[in-house]
Amino acid sequence: MLHNTQFNREIMEKIGFPQEAQVCFTKMFQLLDENKEWGDEFDKIYEDYMFPWANELGQKLDRVTELAKKMNKPEQTMHMVFLLCCSEELLKRYREKGLPDKMYYDQMCDLKYKLIECRDCENCWGTFVGGWFHGQYEVDRFALGRFQFELRELDEKHDGKVLSSGHVLHTGDKYVNFHIPSSGVPLTDEVRFDAYRQAYEFFKDEFNGGPVLFGCGSWLLYDKYLTFLPEKSNTAKFIRDFELLEQEKKEEFNDGWRIFERFSDLPVEQWPRDNSLRRAFADFVEAGGKTGHGFGVILFDKDHIVR
């Protein structure tokens, strides 16, 4: 197949890839078109992944990594090339399901967010978390406002837990899991609740007209952060949206790259403190504080959180 297509070039522009990145990936498309052996191997991986339906992305990216070695190109770059080349077929599948193009392009913006993370953390155009995109390409995860959402079922460890509203959780209950892409958009009240409302409308039929149960597992959902974050900060208010069902303290701040990018590998006293979130976390960790991870839920009905 042709790789340096108008669609592949235009989608990079449409979702906001920096010009330098567009040039980098266009060169990779051209290289695949010019070298039949590499192009054919790439196309076989593409066919095995996208047809009859997207599956086992991690395994397919392992094969892309082997091809990247033959080409003497960074695997992060070739992983992004692969995802871009799958994007036109993905748009067709959105349309087959009757989903609006806007939802597709909003979801595809996650490629840009991961591109910028890779640049800032590894000084490379591409993605170092390519396997993350399995939900997008399986048309299972959807961008609705600030967050990304997917329908899941509660496991047994939450069976019988009672929320403040009196709602009882059961093993196998449906809930709408969501993720927080690194778009840079502040988690203001308006932004958060706009996303909750959009997701409520999208998934409400799965809950028979009742409140929709959202769930989120994140390094952000750790209530010890409330001891040092300003009470009215967006992050603190986001944490308080949830009823936290589980939390775990971490001995190492493995998610530090999400705030400090490549600087997270430096001693804590060298972490940049050029914004309020960075200052708060750097000061907390330098003082001996431990970060963590949690899972919480939100019971949401039309336009408000049910307590």
VEXPA-356721 format. One record per atom (N, C-alpha, C, O, CB): residue in three letters; x, y, z. Coordinates in steps of 0.02 Angstrom, whole numbers, plus 50000, padded with zeros to 5 digits. Atoms other than C-alpha are relative to their C-alpha. Last residue first. Glycine has a CB too. Layout:
N
ALAXYZ;...
END
This chain:
307
ARG499675001649937;ARG488195059652351;ARG499514996650048;ARG499694994950104;ARG500295006450033;VAL500475002449950;VAL487615060152170;VAL500394998050062;VAL500834993650059;VAL499574993949974;ILE499755005949964;ILE488745070652061;ILE499504998350054;ILE499275002650092;ILE500715001450029;HIS499724999149932;HIS487785082651950;HIS500254993350028;HIS500034987950008;HIS499485003150047;ASP499564994249995;ASP487235085751771;ASP500325001050067;ASP500625006350080;ASP499625006149982;LYS500154994750047;LYS486295070551706;LYS500485005950004;LYS500835007349955;LYS499305002550013;ASP500695000150026;ASP486555059151857;ASP499875006449961;ASP499745011749990;ASP499494999250057;PHE500194993750033;PHE488355054951903;PHE499324999349968;PHE499174994449934;PHE500535001949946;LEU500685001550021;LEU488995042152028;LEU499715006549972;LEU499645011450009;LEU499564997150060;ILE500464994349998;ILE490875045152033;ILE499324997549977;ILE499274994549923;ILE500255006049955;VAL500604999950042;VAL492115031452070;VAL499615006450011;VAL499675009750063;VAL499564993850016;GLY500594996949972;GLY493895030152134;GLY499424999949952;GLY499504998549892;GLY500145007150021;PHE500575001250044;PHE495475020152107;PHE499385002850035;PHE499255001450093;PHE499904992349985;GLY500655001949973;GLY497105025852183;GLY499494998549946;GLY499594999949887;GLY499745005450044;HIS500465001650056;HIS498955028052157;HIS499344997950032;HIS499334994850084;HIS500294994349954;GLY500395006150001;GLY500315034852270;GLY499574999449938;GLY499665002949888;GLY499574999650061;THR500564999550047;THR501615047852309;THR499634993349999;THR499834988550032;THR500255001949929;LYS500075005550047;LYS502705047352464;LYS499395001049956;LYS498855002749981;LYS499964993250037;GLY500675002550013;GLY503245062952557;GLY500004994549947;GLY500414994549902;GLY499555005749978;GLY500085006949979;GLY505045064552614;GLY499314997149988;GLY499184991450006;GLY500164999450071;ALA500105000249927;ALA505195083552613;ALA499894992950025;ALA499764991850085;ALA499415004350020;GLU499364998149969;GLU505935082752437;GLU499964999750076;GLU500464998450109;GLU500215006949977;VAL499555005850006;VAL504375073252381;VAL500675001650034;VAL500954997350067;VAL500114998149927;PHE500285005749962;PHE503175086652446;PHE500494994250000;PHE500634991350052;PHE499334997849970;ASP499924998549929;ASP504235101352384;ASP499774994150043;ASP500094992550093;ASP499615006350019;ALA499295000249986;ALA504365093652210;ALA500135001350074;ALA500534997950105;ALA500385005249958;PHE499775006949997;PHE502505089752207;PHE500754999650016;PHE500954995250054;PHE499874996549933;ALA500345003749947;ALA501925107152254;ALA500274992950006;ALA500414990650061;ALA499254999849988;ARG499764997949935;ARG503215116252149;ARG499714995850056;ARG500064993750102;ARG499855007450012;ARG499325002449992;ARG502795106051995;ARG500295001950068;ARG500614997850101;ARG500455002849944;LEU500045007349990;LEU500945109252017;LEU500694997050010;LEU500794992850054;LEU499654996749941;SER500245001649933;SER501195127952046;SER499984992550012;SER500144990350067;SER499315002950010;ASN500724998949994;ASN502295130851894;ASN499764997350067;ASN500144993950102;ASN499614996749941;ASP500214994250038;ASP504155133251862;ASP499245000849993;ASP499015005249957;ASP500304999749932;ARG500564997649959;ARG504785121751999;ARG499705006249967;ARG499575011349999;ARG500225001750072;PRO500224993150013;PRO505995111551895;PRO499385001650043;PRO498964997350056;PRO499835001049925;TRP500624999950039;TRP506675095751978;TRP499795007349989;TRP499855011450034;TRP499444996150036;GLN499894996950065;GLN508485097952033;GLN499375000149957;GLN499385002349900;GLN500554996249963;GLU499844992949990;GLU508155095152219;GLU500135003649934;GLU500155009749931;GLU500625000650046;VAL500604995949990;VAL507255079152171;VAL500165007350008;VAL499775011649987;VAL499624997650061;PRO500154999549928;PRO508835071152101;PRO499445005150010;PRO499395010149974;PRO500635002050040;LEU499514996349961;LEU508665069651911;LEU499844999550074;LEU499284997850092;LEU500035007449977;ASP499445004549986;ASP507675056051822;ASP500555003450042;ASP501015000150066;ASP500304997449935;SER500195004449945;SER506085066451835;SER500554995150018;SER500554992350073;SER499374996249983;PHE499664997949939;PHE506945079751728;PHE499844995550059;PHE500164995950111;PHE499805007150017;ARG499355003349995;ARG506435070351570;ARG500375001850065;ARG500834998350085;ARG500435001849940;GLU499715002250064;GLU504615075351597;GLU500684996850011;GLU500774993050059;GLU500055005949950;PHE499334997150007;PHE504305083751766;PHE500364997949936;PHE500934999949924;PHE500424998250058;ILE499954993149979;ILE502435081551784;ILE500665003149980;ILE500695008849956;ILE499915000650076;ARG500614996750023;ARG502025065451692;ARG499995007450019;ARG499655011449987;ARG499394996550029;TRP499904997450068;TRP503835060151713;TRP499395003749975;TRP499445007949930;TRP500194994349953;GLY499744993349997;GLY503515058651901;GLY500115003149931;GLY500085009249924;GLY500645000050036;ASP500404995750045;ASP502405043651871;ASP500265007149998;ASP499935011549971;ASP499284999950021;ASN499905002350069;ASN503705031751942;ASN499605004049950;ASN499745003949890;ASN499814992849995;PHE500474995950039;PHE503745041652104;PHE500104998349926;PHE500375002349888;PHE500115007650014;GLU499674996050052;GLU504595027752202;GLU499475003749960;GLU498935001049946;GLU500434995549954;GLU499354998249974;GLU504005020352368;GLU500385004449951;GLU500795008649971;GLU500404993850017;LYS499455002250042;LYS502215020652308;LYS500665002450030;LYS500735008250050;LYS499925002749928;LYS499414995749996;LYS500735021552428;LYS500564997049958;LYS500654990949957;LYS500235000950073;GLU499375003649988;GLU499185012352370;GLU500575005050001;GLU500665008949954;GLU500124994549947;GLN499414995850009;GLN497385018252371;GLN500624995950018;GLN500594991350059;GLN499965006450043;GLU499365003149982;GLU495705009652354;GLU500565004849986;GLU500525008949940;GLU500104993449961;LEU500125006849977;LEU493875014352345;LEU500634996450020;LEU500624991850061;LEU499644996049947;LEU499435004250012;LEU494085033152331;LEU499894993250032;LEU499784992650092;LEU500645003250027;GLU499975004149939;GLU492415041952318;GLU500554994949987;GLU500484990549945;GLU499304996650017;PHE500045007349994;PHE492805054352183;PHE499874997650071;PHE500025001050120;PHE500644996949975;ASP500575002450039;ASP492485072652140;ASP499854992650016;ASP499294990450008;ASP500125000949925;ARG500605000149958;ARG493665076852284;ARG499374998349962;ARG498854997149992;ARG499925006750033;ILE499965005549953;ILE495165071752180;ILE499364999550041;ILE499114994050053;ILE500625000850047;PHE500095006250039;PHE494625083552041;PHE500024994050047;PHE499604989550041;PHE500544999449945;LYS500725000650012;LYS494425097752166;LYS499854993749960;LYS499334990449970;LYS499735006349964;ALA500325001849938;ALA496205094952226;ALA499254999149990;ALA498964994450017;ALA500135005350054;THR499835007049985;THR496865094852048;THR499664997750064;THR499404992150067;THR500764999150005;ASN500395004450043;ASN495935110852003;ASN500134992650016;ASN499674988650015;ASN500175001349927;SER499655001750062;SER496665119952152;SER499584995149960;SER499184991349987;SER500704996950015;LYS500394998150059;LYS495405126852276;LYS500374998649935;LYS500155000849881;LYS499825007350004;GLU500685002849997;GLU496085117752428;GLU499615001449936;GLU499224997249914;GLU499635002950059;PRO500494994949979;PRO497885121552382;PRO499294997449994;PRO499124993949946;PRO500095006449958;LEU500284996150055;LEU498835105152363;LEU499545005350027;LEU499175004050074;LEU499634995449951;PHE499554994750022;PHE499875099952514;PHE499755003949940;PHE500015009349925;PHE500664997049983;THR499664996949943;THR498775088752623;THR500475005749977;THR500665009950018;THR500414994850038;LEU500424994649973;LEU497585085152479;LEU500325003550059;LEU500105008850080;LEU499324997250020;TYR499844993850037;TYR498995075452396;TYR499585005950027;TYR499785011750020;TYR499874999049926;LYS499464996649965;LYS498785062352532;LYS500205006549965;LYS500485011049997;LYS500624995450006;ASP500244994549959;ASP497105058552451;ASP500545003450042;ASP500425008750072;ASP499464997550045;TYR499675001949937;TYR497855048752308;TYR499875005750049;TYR500115011350039;TYR500774998749990;LEU500525001449951;LEU496915049252143;LEU500304997150064;LEU500264991150077;LEU499484995349971;LEU500274993849972;LEU498205058052034;LEU499524998650058;LEU499415003050101;LEU499645003949947;TRP499514997549952;TRP499195042052004;TRP499755006550033;TRP499985008350087;TRP500685001249966;SER499504995150021;SER497625035851919;SER500485001650057;SER500325000950115;SER499675006549977;GLY499405001849963;GLY496235023051917;GLY500575004449977;GLY500725004649917;GLY500184992549990;CYS499354997850026;CYS494585030451863;CYS500554997450046;CYS500514998350107;CYS500035007749994;GLY499445002449960;GLY492775024851878;GLY500665002349969;GLY500715003049908;GLY499994992350006;PHE499344999150029;PHE491145032351820;PHE500524997250047;PHE500434997150108;PHE500145007549986;LEU499435000949955;LEU489445025551871;LEU500645000849960;LEU500784997049914;LEU499984993050034;VAL499445003450031;VAL488005032751770;VAL500574999650050;VAL500745004650082;VAL500225003549934;PRO499354996749998;PRO486415037251863;PRO500554995749968;PRO500524989549972;PRO500195001650073;GLY499794998249933;GLY484835028551804;GLY500665003749998;GLY500925005249945;GLY500074993950043;GLY500294993749979;GLY484065028651630;GLY500195002250070;GLY500005007750091;GLY499284999649996;ASN500735000249996;ASN484365010351598;ASN499705006350029;ASN499215006150066;ASN499794994150041;PHE500184999849930;PHE486225011251637;PHE499255000850010;PHE499025002750064;PHE500385005650035;GLU499725005949968;GLU486895006051466;GLU499794999550073;GLU499874994250104;GLU500765000149994;ASP500435005750016;ASP485705018851390;ASP500254993550030;ASP499864988950042;ASP499934999349925;LYS500575000649954;LYS486645032451484;LYS499554994049986;LYS499264991250032;LYS499595006249998;PHE500055006849971;PHE488305029451394;PHE499354998850039;PHE499264993350065;PHE500584998950046;PHE499775005250045;PHE488435044151273;PHE499864993050026;PHE499694988549988;PHE500755000849987;GLU500455000450058;GLU487355056251372;GLU500204994249954;GLU499774990849926;GLU500005006549961;TYR500665002249976;TYR488305052751534;TYR499534999049940;TYR499214993849935;TYR499705005150050;ALA499955007349991;ALA489965054151442;ALA499344997250025;ALA499144991750005;ALA500574998350048;GLN499965003250066;GLN489505071451379;GLN500024992450006;GLN499694988949968;GLN500625002549963;ARG500664999550033;ARG488935076751552;ARG500004996749932;ARG499534993049914;ARG499785007249994;TYR500455004649966;TYR490525070351637;TYR499315000049965;TYR499014994749955;TYR499925002050074;ALA499825006850020;ALA491595079251506;ALA499534994950033;ALA499314990250000;ALA500734998450018;ASP500195000750070;ASP490685095851532;ASP500154993049976;ASP499754990049940;ASP500385005249957;PHE500715001750002;PHE490835093051719;PHE499744999849928;PHE499264996249915;PHE499605005150041;ARG500145006749973;ARG492725092051712;ARG499264998149990;ARG499114992749966;ARG500184999650074;VAL499715005150044;VAL492965106951596;VAL499824993050025;VAL499624988849985;VAL500765000949995;GLU500364999950064;GLU491795118651690;GLU500234994449955;GLU499824991049924;GLU500095006849965;ASP500685002649989;ASP492485113951861;ASP499634999449933;ASP499314994349919;ASP499615004450049;THR500464995449966;THR494255116951797;THR499324996650010;THR499184991449981;THR499915006449959;LEU500585003849977;LEU495435102651756;LEU499525004550040;LEU499385003350099;LEU500234994050044;PRO500105000249928;PRO496645113351656;PRO499354996550020;PRO498854996949984;PRO500015007150029;VAL500594996149983;VAL496895108451472;VAL499884999550075;VAL499824994050101;VAL499384997549961;GLY499814993549974;GLY498695102451451;GLY499415004450018;GLY499505009850045;GLY500435003549952;SER500154994750049;SER498145088451336;SER500245006850023;SER500315011449983;SER499275000249986;SER499564994449983;SER498985075051442;SER499925005749949;SER500405007849917;SER500744997750002;PRO499454998750046;PRO497545062951428;PRO500385006350017;PRO500115010950048;PRO499735000449928;ILE499864992949998;ILE496555058951586;ILE500585001549952;ILE501155001449973;ILE500165002450072;HIS499294998350000;HIS495745041851573;HIS500085007549992;HIS499635011049968;HIS500374996149944;PHE499754994450040;PHE494005035251606;PHE500725001650015;PHE500995000050068;PHE499585006050011;ASN499314998549981;ASN493105019351654;ASN500255006049960;ASN500075006849901;ASN500474993949988;VAL499654996650054;VAL491235019651630;VAL500695002150025;VAL500765007050061;VAL499595006149974;TYR499804993249983;TYR490455006851746;TYR500385002849941;TYR500634999149899;TYR500445000150065;LYS499704995850051;LYS489454991051722;LYS500245006650032;LYS499915009350076;LYS499515001349944;ASP500364993850017;ASP489184980251874;ASP500365003849945;ASP500975004149944;ASP499915004450063;GLY500315000250066;GLY490074963551861;GLY499585006049982;GLY499355006549925;GLY499604994049994;THR499565002950051;THR490434961752046;THR499634999749933;THR499064997349930;THR500244993050021;HIS500005007350006;HIS489214972652142;HIS500494997849946;HIS500605001449897;HIS499294997449985;LEU499635002750057;LEU489244990452206;LEU499994992450001;LEU500014989350054;LEU500725002750000;VAL499585005849984;VAL487904997052323;VAL500324997349937;VAL499994996349886;VAL499584994450035;HIS499935004550057;HIS487195014652303;HIS500494994450017;HIS501044995850041;HIS500225003949936;GLY500355006249985;GLY486835022152474;GLY500034995049943;GLY499814989349952;GLY499295001450016;SER500704999350021;SER487295039552415;SER499574994250021;SER498954994450016;SER499955000949926;SER500324995349953;SER488915038852515;SER499275001049984;SER498875002850028;SER500365006649999;LEU499814993150011;LEU489405023352416;LEU499625004650048;LEU499135002450079;LEU499885002149927;VAL500584995450000;VAL489215005752484;VAL500265007249993;VAL500675009450032;VAL499584999250065;LYS499834993449974;LYS490494992352442;LYS499415004849991;LYS499075004749939;LYS500635002849965;GLY500314998449936;GLY489704975252419;GLY500185006850029;GLY499915008750081;GLY500194994850049;ASP500675002749988;ASP490864969152281;ASP499765001850070;ASP500115000750120;ASP500014992349991;HIS500434994549979;HIS492354980752255;HIS499294997650016;HIS498855001750030;HIS499975005349946;LYS499724996849941;LYS493664966952252;LYS499585005950024;LYS499675008350080;LYS500705002349987;GLU500275002449936;GLU492564956452138;GLU500255003950060;GLU499945003750113;GLU500154992850008;ASP499775006749979;ASP492884966251979;ASP499784998750071;ASP499485002950104;ASP500774999549993;LEU499645000249936;LEU491834980451912;LEU500234993050017;LEU499874988150004;LEU499555002750056;GLU500385003249946;GLU491374979651728;GLU500434999850063;GLU501034998650060;GLU499784992849980;ARG499675005649967;ARG491994991151588;ARG499534997050053;ARG498984999450063;ARG500675002250032;LEU500455003949958;LEU491345003951462;LEU500374993950027;LEU500694990249990;LEU499364997949961;GLU500115006750026;GLU492675015951397;GLU499574996150049;GLU499654996850110;GLU500674996349986;PHE500455004449963;PHE492965034651418;PHE499934993249964;PHE499974992749903;PHE499325003250009;GLN500155005550045;GLN494285047451371;GLN499644994650040;GLN499824993250097;GLN500664997149967;PHE499785006849982;PHE494335064051462;PHE499854995049944;PHE499534996649894;PHE499664997850064;ARG499315000149975;ARG494285082851426;ARG500274992950009;ARG500884992050008;ARG500045003650065;GLY499744994549959;GLY492715082651320;GLY500724998750020;GLY501124996349979;GLY499565000950062;LEU500614996149988;LEU492155065551262;LEU500205005750046;LEU500255004850107;LEU499424995750030;ALA499874993449973;ALA493595055751185;ALA499345003850004;ALA499015004949954;ALA500525003849957;PHE500254994250036;PHE493085037551159;PHE500185006550037;PHE500145006950098;PHE499244999549992;ARG499854994349956;ARG493835020751200;ARG499855006449961;ARG500055007249903;ARG500754999950024;ASP500245001949934;ASP493195004551122;ASP500075005750050;ASP499755005650102;ASP500374993950025;VAL500614996049994;VAL493405007950938;VAL499654998350065;VAL499054996850066;VAL499534998949939;GLU500545005049995;GLU494724994050932;GLU499325003350005;GLU498824999950014;GLU500124995450060;TYR500055003350065;TYR495945007150869;TYR499514994250000;TYR499304991949946;TYR500684997549978;GLN500204995550053;GLN495655018651017;GLN499884996249935;GLN499374997349901;GLN500535005449989;GLY500714998249991;GLY495685004951147;GLY499755004549945;GLY499185003949923;GLY499905003250066;HIS500435005650021;HIS497324997751080;HIS499265001850006;HIS498874999949962;HIS500154993850043;PHE500524998150048;PHE498155014851090;PHE499544994349980;PHE499134995249935;PHE500335002949939;TRP500564996649967;TRP499125011451250;TRP499415001049952;TRP498845001349974;TRP500235006850028;GLY500515004949983;GLY500224999151156;GLY499395002950034;GLY498864999850036;GLY500304994950043;GLY500435001650056;GLY501145013851079;GLY499444995250016;GLY498894995849990;GLY500414997349945;VAL500555003949970;VAL501805019951246;VAL499514998049945;VAL498904998749954;VAL499645004250055;PHE499715005549963;PHE503525026551194;PHE499474995950036;PHE499634991550076;PHE500515002650051;THR500355001549937;THR502795037351057;THR500364994250034;THR500554989350002;THR499264998249987;GLY500315006650001;GLY503595046050910;GLY499584999050061;GLY499285003750088;GLY500534994549994;TRP500674999650027;TRP504735061050883;TRP499724992949994;TRP500004988749959;TRP499995003549930;CYS500105003950061;CYS506215059151000;CYS499295001049976;CYS498835001450017;CYS500154992450011;ASN499694995950053;ASN506955069151143;ASN499964996549932;ASN500444996249895;ASN500735001450017;GLU499485004050032;GLU506495055151265;GLU500335003649941;GLU500755000749906;GLU499714993649976;CYS499695004949956;CYS505405063951394;CYS500604996449969;CYS501084994850003;CYS499494994950022;ASP499784996949937;ASP504895080151309;ASP500374995150046;ASP500804997250084;ASP499415002850036;ARG499504994750012;ARG504835073151132;ARG500285002650066;ARG500895003350073;ARG499685005849960;CYS499395003450024;CYS503965057251188;CYS500555005149986;CYS501135003950001;CYS499854995849937;GLU499685003549943;GLU502705066951291;GLU500654996849979;GLU501154997250016;GLU499524994750029;ILE499674994849961;ILE502385078351141;ILE500334997050062;ILE500874999250081;ILE499505005550020;LEU499434997650038;LEU502005063351031;LEU500405005150040;LEU501025004850043;LEU499775003249933;LYS499475004949989;LYS500885055951165;LYS500635001849961;LYS501195000349983;LYS499764993049980;TYR499794999649930;TYR499835071651166;TYR500574995250015;TYR501044997050050;TYR499404998550046;LYS499604994049990;LYS499825072350976;LYS500245000450072;LYS500825002150085;LYS499605006349982;LEU499355001250033;LEU499245054350961;LEU500465006050010;LEU501065005250022;LEU499894998749924;ASP499575003349952;ASP497905058451090;ASP500674998149970;ASP501174997650006;ASP499654993750027;CYS499554995049970;CYS497225070750963;CYS500454996950053;CYS500974999750070;CYS499595005650031;MET499345000450032;MET496555055250875;MET500485005250026;MET501085004550018;MET499925000749925;GLN499635005749973;GLN495135054451000;GLN500704999749972;GLN501184998150007;GLN499624993549986;ASP499864998549930;ASP494535072050959;ASP500414994350031;ASP500884995650069;ASP499355001050040;TYR499434995449999;TYR494705067850774;TYR500185002150072;TYR500775003150087;TYR499865006249958;TYR499395003250025;TYR493605052550791;TYR500605004650007;TYR501115002650034;TYR499914997849927;MET499795004549947;MET492305061250899;MET500654996349980;MET501094995350021;MET499454994950016;LYS499704996049947;LYS492235075450772;LYS500254995550057;LYS500784996750084;LYS499495005050027;ASP499294998950015;ASP491955062850632;ASP500345003950056;ASP500925002750071;ASP500075003749934;PRO499834993950036;PRO490315057850713;PRO500765000749989;PRO501164998450030;PRO499745006150038;LEU499694995249954;LEU489985039650760;LEU500235006249961;LEU500485005549905;LEU500594996850038;GLY500434994249993;GLY488765029850651;GLY500265005250048;GLY499885009450072;GLY499334997950021;LYS500385000449937;LYS489655013450681;LYS499555006050011;LYS499215006550062;LYS500484999450059;GLU500425006050003;GLU490195012350499;GLU499574999350063;GLU499024996750059;GLU500434993849990;ARG500584998450041;ARG490815030350514;ARG499534994149993;ARG498924995049992;ARG500225002449931;TYR500424995249963;TYR491955026050659;TYR499365001449961;TYR498815001449988;TYR500385006650013;ARG500355004149951;ARG492555010950560;ARG499585004450047;ARG499045002350069;ARG500504995950041;LYS500535003750033;LYS492995021650409;LYS499594996150051;LYS498984995650045;LYS500294995149947;LEU500534995250015;LEU493975033450522;LEU499414996549966;LEU498834997949981;LEU500265005749956;LEU500374998849937;LEU494955018450588;LEU499445005049988;LEU498895004050016;LEU500485002650054;GLU500465005649991;GLU495435013550410;GLU499595001050064;GLU499004999250065;GLU500374993350002;GLU500534999150050;GLU496185030850387;GLU499494994450005;GLU498894995750000;GLU500315000149929;SER500514995149981;SER497125030050553;SER499445000749948;SER498875002149967;SER500325006650012;CYS500635003449984;CYS498075013850530;CYS499415004850007;CYS498845002750014;CYS500084996150065;CYS500205003750059;CYS499515022550440;CYS499354996050011;CYS499024994149963;CYS500554995449979;LEU500254995350050;LEU499615035150582;LEU499754996349938;LEU499234998249910;LEU500565004949980;LEU500654997649977;LEU499755021250710;LEU499705004949950;LEU499105004749937;LEU500075003350069;PHE500495005450006;PHE501155012850612;PHE499305002450019;PHE498825001049984;PHE500214994150044;VAL500135000950071;VAL502125029150591;VAL499464994649990;VAL499014995449949;VAL500644998149961;MET500474994750019;MET501935032050778;MET499834999649926;MET499265000849907;MET500305006950016;HIS500645001649968;HIS502715015050815;HIS499485005449982;HIS498905003849967;HIS500074999550076;MET500355004850043;MET504065018850686;MET499344997850031;MET498874996249994;MET500444993949988;THR500214996850061;THR504595034550779;THR499594995349957;THR499074997249930;THR500605002649961;GLN500534995349982;GLN504635026150949;GLN499725003449937;GLN499125004349930;GLN500265005350050;GLU500635003649997;GLU505615011650872;GLU499425004650018;GLU498865003649995;GLU500044994350051;PRO500255001049931;PRO506985023650823;PRO499334996450000;PRO498894997849960;PRO499935006950035;LYS500414994449979;LYS507635020450646;LYS499744998950071;LYS499674993150091;LYS499415001149950;ASN499574995649959;ASN509035009050588;ASN499645006550018;ASN499935011950014;ASN500665001549962;MET499974993650033;MET507885001750454;MET500475004950035;MET500615010450009;MET499305003049997;LYS499735001150068;LYS508224984050510;LYS500095006649964;LYS500565007549925;LYS499534995449960;LYS499305001849993;LYS507994989450692;LYS500324999049931;LYS500895001349919;LYS500084993750042;ALA499644993849987;ALA506364998250648;ALA500754998850007;ALA501165002849985;ALA499745003450064;LEU499914996550064;LEU505744982050571;LEU500405006450010;LEU500835008049969;LEU499325001549968;GLU499505003950037;GLU506044972850735;GLU500135003249932;GLU500705003349908;GLU499774992849991;THR499344998749969;THR505124986750828;THR500554996249962;THR501084999049950;THR499994997950074;VAL499784993650027;VAL503664985250705;VAL500695001850028;VAL501115004649993;VAL499495005650018;ARG499765001350068;ARG503564966850751;ARG500235006549966;ARG500715006549928;ARG499454996749958;ASP499365003649992;ASP503454971350935;ASP500304998549931;ASP500914998949922;ASP499894993450040;LEU499484995049992;LEU502124984050883;LEU500684996950014;LEU501194999849997;LEU499825004850057;LYS499864997250066;LYS501064969750816;LYS500555005350005;LYS500975005949961;LYS499375003049968;GLN499635004950039;GLN501174960450980;GLN500205002849932;GLN500755001649908;GLN499604993649991;GLY499335000749971;GLY500654975851079;GLY500434995249961;GLY501024996649948;GLY499954997750071;LEU499564994750023;LEU499204979250960;LEU500714999350027;LEU501195000449990;LEU499725006750021;GLU499325001649977;GLU498394962450993;GLU500515005249975;GLU501005003449943;GLU500214993049976;ASN499915004349942;ASN496804966050893;ASN500744999150014;ASN501164999449968;ASN499664993149989;ALA499394998549962;ALA496064977950765;ALA500064995550061;ALA499594994950100;ALA500025007450020;TRP500134994849950;TRP494714969450663;TRP500635001050040;TRP501024996450050;TRP499394998250046;PRO500654996950013;PRO494674958550507;PRO499815005550050;PRO499355009350038;PRO499484994750001;PHE500525004150031;PHE495914965350479;PHE500004993050029;PHE500534990150041;PHE500104999749924;MET500634996550013;MET496834979850563;MET499444995549974;MET498864997449978;MET500125005549951;TYR500294996349944;TYR498274970550645;TYR499295002449985;TYR498845001250025;TYR500445005850018;ASP500125004649945;ASP498754956850522;ASP499675003550059;ASP499305000450098;ASP500654996850023;GLU500555004550018;GLU498534968850377;GLU499834995450058;GLU499244994350073;GLU500174995949937;TYR500624996150003;TYR499634982050459;TYR499404995549986;TYR498894996050020;TYR500065005549946;ILE500184998749930;ILE500974969350503;ILE499355003850004;ILE498915002450045;ILE500575003950036;LYS500235006449973;LYS500974963250323;LYS499805000950073;LYS499304998150096;LYS500564994649994;ASP500695001150022;ASP501064981250262;ASP499724993550027;ASP499124993050042;ASP499965000049924;PHE500434995449963;PHE502634984750365;PHE499264998649983;PHE498844998350028;PHE500175007349984;GLU500025002649932;GLU503484969450292;GLU499545004250044;GLU499155001650084;GLU500724999850030;ASP500405006249999;ASP502994974650116;ASP499964997250071;ASP499434994850091;ASP500314994849952;GLY500704998350009;GLY503634992450144;GLY499554993950003;GLY499024994150034;GLY499905003549935;TRP500244997249938;TRP505284986450214;TRP499255001649996;TRP498885000350043;TRP500405006450017;GLU499945005149947;GLU505604975050067;GLU499735002650066;GLU499344999150099;GLU500744997850008;LYS500535004950005;LYS504924987449940;LYS500034994950056;LYS499514992950083;LYS500034996549932;ASN499665006349987;ASN506035001949994;ASN499474994550003;ASN499124993950053;ASN500425000350066;GLU499425000850044;GLU505415018049913;GLU500354993350008;GLU500674990949962;GLU500495005650012;ASP500225000550070;ASP503655018049986;ASP500594998449954;ASP500504995149903;ASP499675006649979;LEU500365006350008;LEU504295013850161;LEU499764999149928;LEU499744993549902;LEU499404999850048;LEU499525005449996;LEU505575027750148;LEU499674993249991;LEU499944988849958;LEU500375000350067;GLN499655000450064;GLN504255040050089;GLN500504994249999;GLN500584990949948;GLN500365006649985;PHE500485002550050;PHE503175036450241;PHE500344999049933;PHE500264993949900;PHE499405004949993;MET500085007249986;MET504695038650354;MET499504996849951;MET499624991349927;MET499774998950073;LYS499405003350024;LYS505105055350272;LYS499964992550011;LYS500184988549970;LYS500625002950034;THR500075000250073;THR503305060850300;THR500604996649969;THR500534992949920;THR499915007149972;PHE500425005850017;PHE503525055950482;PHE499884999549926;PHE499824993949899;PHE499335000450037;CYS499695006449979;CYS505005067550511;CYS499594994149976;CYS499864989449947;CYS500084999850076;VAL499455001350048;VAL504255082050411;VAL500324993350015;VAL500474989449969;VAL500535005750004;GLN500305001750064;GLN502655081150512;GLN500534998349948;GLN500454993649909;GLN499555005649976;ALA500225007049995;ALA503675080750673;ALA499684997849935;ALA499794992149913;ALA499514999250058;GLU499405004250001;GLU504585096750625;GLU499824992650003;GLU500134988549970;GLU500465001850059;GLN499765000650069;GLN502925104950582;GLN500614995549996;GLN500664991549950;GLN500175006949972;PRO499534994750019;PRO502215101550755;PRO500294998749930;PRO500354993049909;PRO500575000450051;PHE499305001949995;PHE500775089050751;PHE500445006149984;PHE500305009749936;PHE500164994049953;GLY499544995249969;GLY499115098050776;GLY500714997650011;GLY501055000050056;GLY499745002050063;ILE499995001149927;ILE497715085550750;ILE500575003750034;ILE500695002950094;ILE500064992650015;LYS500654999049969;LYS497285092050577;LYS500024999350075;LYS499675002950111;LYS499494995249970;GLU500154992949997;GLU499085093850518;GLU499365001350040;GLU499335005950080;GLU499935002949929;MET499504997149956;MET499515075950561;MET499885007550009;MET499945010250064;MET500714998749973;ILE500215001249931;ILE497865070550485;ILE500515002750049;ILE500325005150103;ILE499884992650013;GLU500504995249976;GLU498295079250323;GLU499804998750072;GLU499665003550108;GLU499394999849956;ARG499714993449992;ARG499915070050289;ARG499505004850032;ARG499685008850075;ARG500245002849933;ASN499505000349947;ASN499185052950322;ASN500335006750012;ASN500495008550069;ASN500534994849984;PHE500345000749936;PHE497645057150218;PHE500515000050057;PHE500415003650107;PHE499584993550002;GLN500274993549981;GLN498685063650072;GLN499664999650069;GLN499735004250109;GLN499495002549948;THR500644998250029;THR499625047350068;THR499785007050023;THR500035009750072;THR499464994950020;ASN499984992750002;ASN501465044050098;ASN499365002649966;ASN499395005449911;ASN500645002549962;HIS499964997549932;HIS501115026050145;HIS500015007650003;HIS499725010650049;HIS500634997350034;LEU499644993749998;LEU500525018249983;LEU499985002950071;LEU499455002850103;LEU499695005049949;MET500424994150000;MET500005000050000;MET500445006250000;MET501045005950017;MET499525000050062;
END
